[in-house]
Amino acid sequence: MGNFEFISKIFIRENHALDIGAYDYGYKHCLNEGFSGRVMFINSSVSGPHSDGWLDKYEELFLSHSQIGLSGTTTNTSPAKDAGVSTQEHVQSWLLYSDMSILKDCFGDSLLSNASYKTKLDVIENGEIYISQKILNKGYGINCMAFPKLHFFKGDSWPYPFKFRWRGRDKSLQQFINTTIV
């Protein structure tokens, strides 16, 4: 594939469920091929990588705690809709890194729920939040490059003072973000 020797195949599919639909397509392909290793799903809007060894850094992050089930670039606690819904800790779906054994344990044969995926908010709520919550509910933790020392598990208190739409309201919270893309 030209300059990208590591690409052996490109799949074209209908755009159902945006990035989560593509991740589900890739997950199902891995299941059908009998693949049993680690997987990384990356949204096409992500820029980078911007450093050498970036994939190794995600492997290190994933292995930094024995019970991590999902890693990514960033995590969030906000619900998709600001309607009095309690926090919904999740790895944001720009990049998801996991292991097929964990995904099979949590999802079986599909990453998608039986919910709607018509709008971006649907995809966030029924995709990225759903995926992280299923992983947390199975006893695995989540973590991210933005907070590499934080291993979050169901029932833990979220240590960072973010509120819904914090980026536009409180610039002092920028101190808690050290990186989003490696």
Secondary structure, 3 states (H helix, E strand, C coil): CCCCCCCCCCCCCCCCCHHHHHHHHHHHHHHHHCCCCEEEEECCCCCCCCCCCHHHHHHHHHHCCCCEEEEECCEECCCCCCCCCCCCCEECCCEEEEEHHHHHHHHCCCCCCCCCCCCHHHHHHHHHHHHHHHHHHCCCEEEECCEEEEEECCCCCCCCCCCCCHHHHCHHHHHHCCCCCC
